Amino acid sequence: MAIEYQRTMKIRYEHDERLNQKKEAKLAQQLQKKGLTMMTTYWGEKPKYGYTSITEITRNYQIYIGGEYIFSVKHSWVANEVCDGLSNKFDDVEQFSVSTEHTSKDWVKPKGDYLVPDFEDGQYWTYPPTENSLFDYSSLSSNCKLSLDNGVEIRFELENNHGGMDLIITTFWEVDKVQRKEIIEERMVAFPLEIVGKVQSVVEKVLKTKQFGYDVENVEIDCNFKTLTLNESKCTPDIIRMTREARKQ
């Protein structure tokens, strides 16, 4: 039976209030400029953040009886039920789908909380990073896990919460048998350390700017190490220290 080791480190940057929608959009833009794009799972293309023209398409379903407009509804299933009901009493009941397009300028909202480095549009599942990528990795899956050359996967998440922002770094390693402590630490801590440091550095450079005003030095850190199907424990202090010092390299 395969065993999955999982290490989750949550770094909390405190703040007086939760970022509003506009500031969240500006945060996504600034992070993308520095090489990290906010995404969600099962995405199909890389968003372009910033203040730009946004086109929204709305659709409704108009009901007609004998060629005369009666009313409209927002959902096709409602229109189908209405038409079925009216057809019992009236002849020539019809429905038509009508789309309305509206374009305006606004900030592009973040498409999720996961952070990924630059990649070719639509090529995330098998292709390596672009030349502009913040760091190297083997592949990027649709659940935003980055596969590294040593068989470990890593995922970064930035959550906007009331009273703070959480940077969550989760490392995964699936093996056939139980591994020794020193091997686990080499694979899951030492090997990805440079990557973890780069992501922390980018996130903190943006958060500490006057525009957002987060304290990136006095942080709250929670780190857990889990062996799925076996046990769970806290990370040792030296692992936490190594992870935080990596951002300064």
N, C-alpha and C positions, 0 to 999 in steps of 0.2 A: 504494500500500500504506500502510495506517495505521501511524503511529508512536506508541508509548506511552512517555511519559516517566514514570519512577518514582523517587521519592525516599524512602528509608527511613532514619529516625533511631531508634536504639535508645539509650534512657537507662537505665543500670543503677544501681539503688539497692542497695548491698551490705548484707548481713545475715549474722549468724552461722549461721543455719539456715533451712531452708525452712519456710514456714508450714504447720502441720498442717491437717487437714481442717476442724476446728472454727474455727480462726482465719481460714481462707479464707472460710468462711461469714460470719463476723463482718465481714470486710473487704468482702464483697459488700454486706452490709447498710449499712455506713457510706458506701460509695460511692453507693449508691442514694439514701440520704437527702440527699446533696449533688448529686444530679442525673445520675449516671452508672450505668447498669445493665449488669451483666456478662451477655453473651449468647453464643450460638454461631451458626453459620450455619444457614440453613433452619429457623428457629424459627417457631412459630405464635402464641405469645402472650408477653406480658411477665411474667416471674416476679416474685413478691413475696417479697423476702428478709427474713429475721429468724427468731426462735424461735417456731415455730407448730406446729399439728397437721399431721402429714404422714400421708397414707393411702397404703399400698402394697398393691397387688393382685398376688398370686402365683397362678399357674395350673398345674395338673398334669392328666395324662390317665390315668384309671383304666381298667384292662383287666379285663373280666369274661368268664367262660366259663360258659355255661348259667345265667346270673344270679348266679354266685358271684364275688366280688371276688378277683382274683389278685395284682395289684401295680399300681403307678402309675409314670409316667415324666414328665419335665419338658417334653419337646418333642413337638409333634404329629407331626412326621415320624418320630420314633422309634416313637410309638404306632402309626402307620400300618404301619410295617414289621413290628412285632411282631404286629399283628393279621393281616396278610397271611400271616406264617409260621405262626401258630397255626391259621389257618383251613384249612390243608392237613391238619391232624390232628384238629381239633375242630370240632364244629358250634356254632352260636350264640355266636360270638366277638363281643364288643362293646367299644367304648370310649366313655367319657364325660369331658367337660371339666368340671373342678371349679375354681372360683375362690374364693380365700380373701382376705378383706380385713382388713388390720391397720392400726390407727391409733395413733400415738404422737406425743409432742411432741419436736421436734428442730430444729436449725438447718438452714435450706434451703441446700443445696449450690449453689455457683455453676454456672450453666448455660452455661459457656464462658468464654473469655478476652477476647472483644471488648467494648469499652466503647461504649455508645450513649446519647445523651441521651433525655429523655422523649419518648414517642410514644403515639398512640392505639392501644390493644390491637387487633391484627389489621389495622392500617391502615398498616403500615410501608412498603409497596411504592410507594405513590403520594402519600400525604398529607404535608403539611408538619408541623413539630413542634407540640406543644401549647404553650399559653401558659406552662407551667411549664418548658419546655425550657431547657437551659443555654445554647444558642445556636441561631441560625437555620440552616436548610439546606433544599434544595429537595425532596429525597426520601431515603429510607433503604431500601436494597435488602436482599434476604434474605441476602446475603453480608456484611452489616454495613458496606458502603461508604456514606458520606454524600456525596450530590451537592450541590455548592455552586453558587451562582448564576453563577460564571464558567466553568462546564464542567469544573472539577476535582473529583475524588473524593478522599475522605480516610477512612482507617480507623485506629482506635486499638485496641491490644491490650495487655493487662497479663498477663505470664507470671510465675508463681510458680516460681522455680527454686532449686536448692540454692545457698546462698550469696548470694542476691540476688533482686530483683524487677526485671523488664524492662518498661519502657513503650516500646512500639514504635509509631511514628507513620509511616504509609505514605501518600504522596500520589501520585495517579495523574492523568495527563492524556493523552488520546488525540487526536491531530491527523492531518491529511492530509499534512503536509509538515514538514520540519525547521524548528524555530523558533530565533530568535536568543536568546542567553544572557540578555539583559536581560528579554525577554518571558517566558521560562521562569521566571526568578526572581520576577518580578512575580506571575505566575499561581500558582506552586506554593509560594512562600515568603512573599511579602509579603501576598497576599490572605488566606490561611488563618491568618495569624500570631496574630490575636486568639483564634480558636477553639483553636489549639494551646496558647496560653497558659492559657486557661481550663481545659482538660483537665489540663495539667501541675499547675496550682494545686490543683485538687480532689484529684487523686491524691496529691500530696505532702502536703497538709494532713492526709489520712487516714493515710498511711504514717508520718509523723513523730510521731504521737501515742504516748503511753506504751504504749498497748495493742499497738502493732506495732513501734515502736522503730527505724525505718529512718533512715539518714543521707540527707537529701535535698539536701544542699549539695555534698558531695564525691562527685560522680557520675562514672561512666565513660560517655562518649558515643561512639558509632560511627555515622557518617552516610555513606550511599552514594547516589550519583545514577546512575541507569541509564537508558540509551536502548535499549529493546528492539529487537533486530536490529542495533544499531550498536555502542555501547560502554558502559563503566561506569567511574566515577571517584569519588573521595572528595569529600564536600561541602567547600566552602571554609570557613575558620575564621569568617568574618563571618556565614555562614548559621547555624552552630552557636550563635554568640553571640546573634544575633537571636532564635533559637528559645528559648533559655534565659531571656533577659530578658523575653520576652513573658509569662511566668508571674507577673511582679511588677506588671503593669499593672492 
